């Protein structure tokens, strides 16, 4: 494809960036090479070449281990993983990189080149073409900032957002770190919403591929921002527009029922063939906690059997992505056995972007929380008919709080083991409907038990970043 050469330039840029001493993980001065419109487009296109390598998936509530497996995890995966699993205050050593910071910060360098320069690029037959790429860059910049905020900023609370510290707002392709001080949670969310609101209308209707932002992507992302803020009323409009645009964008559900009839339930190995992807950011981190026995020759972490029993019914085909250790068979219809369960890697793809199930469940929750319970049930049942036999897909929860709770539990059933639920734990921490969930927020290393506290919902700034920015006030 026409961008392959320039993708290589981007790869060199990012690899160089990771070796740079600057806190942003950006490239050194002297590498500004983009001139033509194709070059700028290639910088965005190249984002598909990278995966996240992060620790936050281990902070989700569904994992457990024993003493021997924990020792193996520490030896094979490092102290950052086990520190995150224990919800320690200090996760990283001074010599360790932090994917939650380094990945989005390094991606912001080429994104900002595009955002700040593309309108003066050579080539392009229409001004609209440049505006579309500019809008894509702004949406991607906002989403990378949003992702960082979910790790290093406090969960959004309108009462304290104006004083809670968050992350820098990085709008320049610069390596001068002191240009980007930490901002408040309110500052950051206001910036994200402004960027997305002003850019979404200029995005193309259909994607070139699902690592590129298009109109449904922007609408879903904007809705997700409001949803994470707990502003469910404001989230309804962009999420509804995203729902309306799915078919035209070529997105939809995989039907597990028909896949089972064909003898296998597995995600397409080619992302281009997976209609559930809206915006694809893969994570290497989820390969590690998935505990596939042949990966390291041992089990490291496992899914809590009591949680599996609590949330899944026997004919829920999502169980086909979960395997029991003793037999190697799926957990389907096997919860009466005393076994250890893990995610089956052959059927597993992690995505920390936006997916069709994520969109449906956000939209259904917003409908339920704003009094449109019957519409929420219709949305939810449409999704469930692709996950289990139609005869069992009906939602029996009454409208109101019971329905909201059912939808949140449906998120557990859809995303258990993917790491995504860490963000739900942050979002729902103060929600009076879900205080009982905190009883699940414990991990064990086989000897001691660790309980999540409010302070640990926000990661401390990595020591390598603090070394370059002693003026930063670290999180508690």
N, C-alpha and C positions, 0 to 999 in steps of 0.2 A: 504494500500500500504506500501511498505517496508520503506518509509521515514517518516511515520506518527509520530513515537516516536521522531525522531530527529527534526521534525517540531516543536513539543512542546518545545524542548530545545531552538529552535530559537525564539519562541514566548516569552519565559521567558527572553531570552537575550535581545530582543528588548524592552520589557516592562521595564526591569531593566534599559535599556539604557535611556529611556525617563525620568526616575527619576534621572539620573546621573547629577551631577553639571557641567560636562564638556561640552564645547560648541558644540562638535561634536554630542552629543546625543549617545555616544557609551557606551558599557558595561564596568563595572569596571574590573580591573585586576583580574586574578584568575579564569576566566570562560572558558579558552581554553580547549575544550573537544573533538574537532574533531581529529580523528585518521585514520579511515578507509575511503576508497573512497566513500562509501555510505553516510558517515557523511557529507563529503564536498558537495556531490550532494544534500543532504537534506537541507543544508543551502541555496542553490539557489532555490530549489523547494519551500521552505517555503515562498518565496517572494510573492506568490499568496495570502497569508493570510492577506495581509495588503492593506489598501486603503489610498489614499491621503485625507487630510482634510485641505483645503487650501482656500485662499481668492482671488487668481488672477482671477477665472472665473467671479467675480463680476466687474472686471475692463474692461471687454469687452464692446463694444459700444452699444449693442442691448437692454440693460435693461432700464426700467423707473419705476417710482413709484409715489405715491402721499404722502401728509403729514401724513395721518393716517397710511398708509401701511409702510412708512419709520419709524415711531415711533414704530410700531410693530416689524419691522426688527431689530431695535436697541435693543429692549427689549428681543426678542426671540433669536437673533443670535449673539449679542455682538457688541461692538464698532469696532472690527477689520474688520468685514464685511462691516459695513457702512463707515468706514474710507477708505477702499479699493474702495468701490463704488464711493466715492467722490474724488478719486485719491489724498488723503492726503499724505503729506510728511512722517508723522509718523503714521503708521498703527497700530502697536502693543504697548500695555502697557508693562512695565518691567516684569510683572508677567504672561504674555501670551506666549504660544508656537507659533511657526511659522512653519506651515506644509511645506512651500516651502523650508525651511532650514532643519528642523528636520527630515523629512521623508527621503530624499536622504542621509543625513549625517549618520543617524542611519543604513540605509541599507548598507552603505559602510563598516561598520564594518565586518559583516559576508562575504560580497563579497571579502574584502581584505584578510580575513582568507583563503578563497578558493584560491584566486589568488596567494598568497605567499606561500602556504603550500601544495596544492593538488598534485604537482608532487612528493612529498615524502610520499604520503598517502599509507596506507596498502591496499592490494587488488587490483582488476582490472586486467583483463586478458591481456589487451593490453595497451601499452604506448599511443596509439592514444586515448583511452578512457579518460585518464587523460588530454591529450592535449585538447580534446573537452570541458571538464569541465573548464579547465583553460581559454580557449578562451571565453567561455560563461561568466565567471566571469569578464574578462577584458572588454568585450563588455558592460556588465551591469554596471561596474564601470564607463566606459566612458559615458554611457547614463545618469546615475544619476548625473554626473558632468555637463553634457550638460544641464540637466533640471535646476540645480541650477544656471547655467550661464544665462539662459533665464530670471531669476528673479532678480539676484543681480549683473550681469554684464551688461555693456552698450550693445546695439545692435551692431553687428559686423560692424566696419568701418575700412577698411584697412589703412586709413590714421592715425587713432588714436589708433588702436588695441594694439600697442606696449606700450602705456602709460595708457590706460583706465584700471582701476582696475576691477577685476572679483572675482572669488571665490577661495578657497584653492584647490589645487590638492592633494587629500587624497589617498595615496597609501599604508598605513600601518594600521593594526588593532591596533591602539594605542589610548590612552586617554590623551596623552601629547599634548595639543592643540597648543603650540607654535612651534611644528614641522611643522605646516601647515599654513604659512602666506598667505594672499591674493596674487594672481598672476594676471598678466595682461590678458586681453582678448586674446591676441595673444598666450601667454603661454598656456592658457586653451584649446583653439581650436586646437593648435598644438598637445597637449597631447591627446585630444579626437580622432583626426584623426589618430595619430600613433597607439593608442590602437586598434581602430577598423580595420584599414588597416592590422595590423599584426595578427588579431584574426579571422576575418571573414572566411578565407579559411578553418579553422579547425572546424567550427561549423557544427553540423549535418544537413542533408538535410531536415528532417521532424521533427516537434516539438513533444515532449511528451505531452505538453499542451501549451496554448498560454500565459502563464506567464513565459515561458522559452524562452531564445533566441535561434534561429536556423539560418541557413544561410540566408534566406530571411530577417529575422529580422535585422541581422547585415548589410546586403547590403542596406536595406531601411533606417536604422538609419544613416549610413555613408552618404547616399545621402541627408538625411534631414539636417545633419550638414552643408554640402556644400550649400544646398538650403537656410538655415537660414543666411549663410554668404553672400548670393547674388552671389555665385560662381556657376552659373547655368550650365556652361560648365563642370566643374568637377563633378557636381552632376549627370550628365546624365548616366555615366557608371555604378555606383552602383545602381541607381534607375532602369536602364534598366535590369540589372542582376536580381534584385528583381522581376521585372515584369515577367521575363522569368521563374522564379522558383515558381511562385504562385501555379500553378496547382499541381505540384509534392508535394508541402507542404500541400495541402488540403485546400487552401484559395481561395476565390472567392466572388462574390457579392450575397447578398440577392436580389431577384427579387421582388420589391414591387408590380409589376403588378400581378404576380401570387398570391402573398400574399393577395392582395385586392380581387381577384377572389374567394379566399377561405374564405372571410368574415372578415379578420382582418390583419392589418399591425402592427406587433409588433416584437421587437427583441427576439430571443430565450432566455428563462430564464436561460438556461444552457449555459455558455460561450463555452463549448466544442462543442456545436452545432451551433455556430455562425461562419460561414466561413469568415466573414469580419475581424476577429481579426487576426492580425499578432503578436503583442506583447501587452498584456493587462495590463494596470495599471488603475484600477478603481478609481473614485474620489467620496468621500462622499460629497464634496463641491457642486456638481451639484444637489444633492437631494434637497438642501436648496433653491437655486434660482429658482427652477422649479415651485414653487408656486402652487403645487397641493392643492386645497382648503381644503381637509380633513387632510392634514399633520399638519398644525398648526391651522386649522380652519379659516384661513384668507389668503388673497393674500398679498405677501410681495413685490415682484418685478414682472414686466410683460415685455413681449416683445413689442418693439415699433411698433405700427401698421403701421406707414408710411414706416418703413424698410421692413416689410412683404410685403406690397403692391408693393414696389419698386423692389424687387428681385424675387418674386415668380409669376408664372403664375398659373391659376386656376387648371390645371390638373397635376401639380407637386405633386406627391404622398408623398413627404416629408412633405407636409402640414398636413398629417394625424397624425403627431406627435405633432401637435399644436392644442390647444383647446381654445374655447371662453368661457369666464366666465359665461355669462348670460344663455347659453343653455347647457353647458357641452359637446356640440358636437364638432367635429373637425372643424378646420378653412377651410377645403376643400370647395371651392366655396363660401366662406362667407365673403370675404373682402369688400363687399359693406355695411357691418353692422358696427355700432359704438359700438365696443365691446373691451374687455380686453382679451389679448391672453397670454397664458402661455404654457409651455411644459407639455405634458401629461405623468405623471410618469409611467403609466402602459405600455407605449411604449418606455421607455427611458433608455438608458445605456450610461454612459460616459466612455471614454477611452482616457487617456493621453499617451498611448504608441504609437503604429503604427497600422493603419487600412488599409484595401484595398482601400477605397475611398481616404484616405490621400495620399497613394502611387500613385494612378492614377493621382490625381490632381497635385502633385508635379512633376511627370514625364511629364505630359502634359504642365505644365508651362515652364519647362526647355526646352522642345522641341520647344515651341513657341518662347521663348526668344533667341534661338540659330538658328533660321531660318528654322526649320522643321515644319512649320505650318500645312501642310496636315497631317503629322503623329500625331501631337498634336490633331487635330480635330478627327481623328480616335479613339484615346485613350479616348477622352472626350465623344464621342458619344456612345462608348461601355458602359461607366459608366451610362450615362443618360438613355439608354434603360432599365436599371434596376430601374429607378426612376420615370418613366412616360411612357405613351403610346409611342410606337416606332414612331408613326406618328408625335410626337412632340419633338423627341429627337435630331433632326438635329441641328447642330451648324451653324448659318448663319453669324457669325462674320468673317470679312476678316482676312487674316493673318497679322502678325505684332502686333502693339500696341493694336488694337481693340481685337484681339484674347487673348492676355495676360490679358487684362481687363476682358473679358468674363470668363476666367478660374478663376481669383481671385474672381469674383462674384459667380462663381459656388461653391467655397469654402464657401462663406457666406451661400448659399442655403443648403449646405450639413451639416455645423457645427454650424448654428445659435443656440445660447443658450447653447452650450456645453463648453464654456470657451476657446476652442482652438483658437478662432479668436484673442485673446489678443496677441498671438505670431505673427500673421499676421500684427497686428497693429504696433508692434515693427519693424518687418522686412521691412515694406513698408513705414516707417515714412519719409525717405528721398528720396524715389523713385519718380522721377518727374511725372510718369504716374498716381500717386495716391494721389496727394496733395489735391484734392477735397474731399477725404474721411474724412479729418479732420473736416469737417462741421458736421459729425455725432458723433464726439468724445465729446459729452456732456452728462451729467447726471443731473437729478433734484431730489431733495428730497421733491418736492411739494411746496417748498417755494423759494429756491435758485437754481441757475444753476451752474454746475461745468464743467470746460473745461480742457481736458487733455493737459499737456505740455510735452515737450521733457524730462525734468528731471524726470518726473514721470513714464517714460518707464522703469526705473530701480528702484527697491525697495530699500529702506534704510535697512541697517543691523538691525535686531531686537535688541531692547535694552538688552534682556537677553543674547544675544551673545556678544554685545559690553561690557557688564559688565565684562565678563570673558576675553575680549580681548581689553583693552583700547588702545593697540598699533595699532589697526586697524584704517585706515582712512575710515570714513563712506562715503556713497554716498551722493550726494547733497540733 
